[in-house]
Amino acid sequence: MRNKLIGIAISLVLIILSTQAFSQVNNNVEMADGMRSSGKIYVVIAVILTILTGLILYVIRIDRKLTRLEKESS
């Protein structure tokens, strides 16, 4: 289980790094500047992190249940 979590964490880090590598060179994004200046960008990031955390916890919970069911059926 610990190896799976480490693998997931490494995958997420690599995905984040790869998106930065392919991002636009032009840093003048008006929408992001507007959201940053009004402080709304932090709300967006908090919502995204909450959703991702919930999904990851859900997948871990399902994995544990499946593992338990597989052990019981064996």
C-alpha positions in Angstrom: 0.0 0.0 0.0 2.8 2.4 0.9 4.5 1.7 -2.5 1.3 2.5 -4.3 1.0 5.9 -2.5 4.6 6.7 -3.3 4.0 5.8 -6.9 0.9 8.0 -7.0 2.8 10.9 -5.4 5.7 10.6 -7.9 3.2 10.5 -10.8 1.5 13.6 -9.6 4.8 15.5 -9.2 5.9 14.4 -12.7 2.5 15.5 -14.2 2.8 18.9 -12.6 6.4 19.3 -13.8 5.5 18.3 -17.3 2.6 20.8 -17.5 5.0 23.5 -16.5 7.4 22.4 -19.2 4.8 22.7 -21.9 3.1 25.8 -20.6 3.0 29.0 -22.6 6.1 31.2 -22.6 4.0 34.3 -22.4 3.2 35.0 -18.8 0.7 37.8 -19.4 -2.5 35.9 -18.7 -5.1 38.6 -18.0 -7.6 36.3 -16.3 -5.0 34.9 -13.9 -3.7 38.4 -13.1 -7.2 39.6 -12.4 -7.9 36.6 -10.1 -4.6 37.0 -8.3 -5.1 40.7 -7.7 -8.6 40.2 -6.2 -7.5 37.1 -4.2 -9.9 34.7 -5.9 -7.2 32.5 -7.3 -6.7 31.1 -3.8 -10.3 30.1 -3.7 -10.0 28.3 -7.0 -6.8 26.5 -5.8 -8.5 25.5 -2.6 -11.5 24.0 -4.4 -9.3 22.1 -6.8 -7.2 20.7 -4.0 -10.3 19.7 -2.0 -11.8 17.8 -5.0 -8.5 16.1 -5.8 -8.0 15.1 -2.1 -11.5 13.7 -2.0 -10.9 11.7 -5.2 -7.6 10.3 -3.9 -9.1 9.3 -0.6 -12.1 7.7 -2.4 -9.7 5.6 -4.6 -7.7 4.6 -1.6 -10.8 3.5 0.3 -12.1 1.5 -2.7 -8.7 -0.2 -3.0 -8.7 -1.2 0.7 -12.2 -2.6 0.3 -11.3 -4.6 -2.8 -8.2 -5.9 -1.1 -10.2 -7.0 1.9 -12.8 -8.7 -0.3 -10.1 -10.5 -2.3 -8.5 -11.8 0.9 -11.9 -13.0 2.2 -12.7 -14.9 -1.1 -9.3 -16.6 -1.2 
